[in-house]
Amino acid sequence: MGTKKLANKPDTKTSKDFHVEFSNSSIDKFIPTFGDTKARHLEFAFPMPKGSHLKGLVLRVSKATKLKCFVLRYWFNNKLKRLSLGIFKSSYGVKEVNDKLYELVKEHTNDKGIWITDPSIAEKEKQKKITKKQIDDSKKLTVREVIELLCKAGFPQLYNRGGLSKRHISDCFRYLVGYNWRARHLRFTEDNEGNGVITFRINPVFSRFNKRTQVIKTWDQLFKRFPPGDKRYFLKKEKHFNPSGSTSLYDNDDFGKLLMTDFTTGKMKEYINLRPEFGTQRNCLSALKVLWNFASSTGILGEKPGVNPGTHVVLKKPRILKNPSSVYNDKIFTMEDLEKIHNACLALTDKFPYQGELIMLMMSCGRRFQELTKLRKDYVKLNERIIEIPNTISKIRENQFLTITEPVAMILERLDKINNRPGYEMFKNVPWIFPAIRYKSATNISPEYINSDRTRLKTITNCWNAIREMTGIFGAPRCFRKTFSSLAKDTLGATGPATKLTGHTQSATLDKHYYKTHKDKVITNADKVAKILTFPIKVA
């Protein structure tokens, strides 16, 4: 058969020293001996004539499952790479892999047989694209299948190039796919253009301590490993991940198996009504609209898909919201409150570095928390007295700037002092103005990691809880934007100039949602107007 067993070879030999004949019968009968090797799999080369397009083709055999897979080993940009070409089985053998490799060599190598483009990247791109066959079979695609295609495409925007934001993708994913173990194998980050990016990670509970479990690296592996509707992988009701204890659309047999063309307004409404809370219903509807827009824009629903049925779904807002955070909707801080918060931030800076400074910056400029956490050091233009807010991080996707006033300049000075503290010098290399403190304990200090979304500050919860305990103040960090907006309008005397400071595009938005007045001020203003309407009493 032309094979050599591993057990008969010295330990200095590697898998490339062992061969298997390139025929279906030989591969089928081939049973390698692993011996005492700790490797999870071994690779066996096929003896090929010089110049053959099959050069680099090997057979990979798993030690645990004995599964045999065709793998192409090739050099690209002075790096040895591997590309899986399929699992050996009765319907996929030497003929099929020969034809597939012939097309790859023809497309990606030059006349000398050198790889000029990376076939692995090309294969990944093919997985993201909607093929013509998928479009022709669009009427046969179920809701589940469209969800899978949406994930592989990276949750693209409808009208602009690029993907949705990280926050929008994670919200959509939870309602469409994520109420089970799938989400635990994914990491949601953001690139420098503001596009959300999904990457696969080693789940610490499921994979790291389970040697028999293969690390998931592709969407196909993820959906195959965790099939829809399998309750073994459902996560229990959790405070932050699945507070309502709901099942995702992908796992719901009644709606996931529907044809996408049958997912009408009525079906959307019926599915949304499974969730009792108004806020949850609103977020779920947003995710369903994203799914339908993707199916429409990619041609899955045909040439005339019509209007998104989600636009006709009417959600009735309850008179009294049960959401605990709604108590902050009309809350703004007094000047006395702001002074207490400012002093508390100064007192807590050693315990919560960067978090206290971020809270003071929110207080001083009234900008959104999500925008401030994405500020990079190169956005600071001291000579122009501004901090740029490019459209890639702005919620409204417009280029704006933040003026470096005296309070803002003081905060920037404090940030520089933190970076000069003993043990904090490493944060000088982080591009973010507000870096994540967990970077101190990071083992991965590669340039890719340092410049990634993972090294920026994501939360101020611990610091804010300490401030509330210290001061006894009632409120939330989002109240700073309402407070600043109200102070800006009262100080400047008009809404228009105030919007230039807060970043609102419309004056009506600031007036309706952000301009708040204290009860005492309303009473005082009412007394002023009442004096005008007070007339002397004439005795008859």
Secondary structure as GFF3:
##gff-version 3
##sequence-region A 1 540
A	DSSP	three_ten_helix	6	8	.	.	.	ID=ss1
A	DSSP	three_ten_helix	15	17	.	.	.	ID=ss2
A	DSSP	alpha_helix	24	29	.	.	.	ID=ss3
A	DSSP	beta_strand	41	45	.	.	.	ID=ss4
A	DSSP	beta_strand	57	62	.	.	.	ID=ss5
A	DSSP	beta_strand	68	76	.	.	.	ID=ss6
A	DSSP	beta_strand	79	87	.	.	.	ID=ss7
A	DSSP	alpha_helix	94	108	.	.	.	ID=ss8
A	DSSP	alpha_helix	119	128	.	.	.	ID=ss9
A	DSSP	alpha_helix	132	136	.	.	.	ID=ss10
A	DSSP	three_ten_helix	138	140	.	.	.	ID=ss11
A	DSSP	alpha_helix	143	153	.	.	.	ID=ss12
A	DSSP	alpha_helix	166	176	.	.	.	ID=ss13
A	DSSP	three_ten_helix	183	185	.	.	.	ID=ss14
A	DSSP	beta_strand	186	190	.	.	.	ID=ss15
A	DSSP	beta_strand	196	200	.	.	.	ID=ss16
A	DSSP	alpha_helix	219	225	.	.	.	ID=ss17
A	DSSP	three_ten_helix	231	233	.	.	.	ID=ss18
A	DSSP	alpha_helix	253	256	.	.	.	ID=ss19
A	DSSP	three_ten_helix	260	262	.	.	.	ID=ss20
A	DSSP	alpha_helix	265	272	.	.	.	ID=ss21
A	DSSP	alpha_helix	278	297	.	.	.	ID=ss22
A	DSSP	three_ten_helix	309	312	.	.	.	ID=ss23
A	DSSP	three_ten_helix	324	328	.	.	.	ID=ss24
A	DSSP	alpha_helix	335	347	.	.	.	ID=ss25
A	DSSP	alpha_helix	355	365	.	.	.	ID=ss26
A	DSSP	alpha_helix	369	372	.	.	.	ID=ss27
A	DSSP	three_ten_helix	377	379	.	.	.	ID=ss28
A	DSSP	beta_strand	380	381	.	.	.	ID=ss29
A	DSSP	three_ten_helix	382	384	.	.	.	ID=ss30
A	DSSP	beta_strand	386	389	.	.	.	ID=ss31
A	DSSP	beta_strand	400	403	.	.	.	ID=ss32
A	DSSP	alpha_helix	406	419	.	.	.	ID=ss33
A	DSSP	three_ten_helix	425	429	.	.	.	ID=ss34
A	DSSP	three_ten_helix	437	441	.	.	.	ID=ss35
A	DSSP	alpha_helix	447	450	.	.	.	ID=ss36
A	DSSP	three_ten_helix	453	455	.	.	.	ID=ss37
A	DSSP	alpha_helix	461	471	.	.	.	ID=ss38
A	DSSP	alpha_helix	479	492	.	.	.	ID=ss39
A	DSSP	alpha_helix	495	502	.	.	.	ID=ss40
A	DSSP	alpha_helix	507	509	.	.	.	ID=ss41
A	DSSP	pi_helix	510	514	.	.	.	ID=ss42
A	DSSP	alpha_helix	519	532	.	.	.	ID=ss43
###
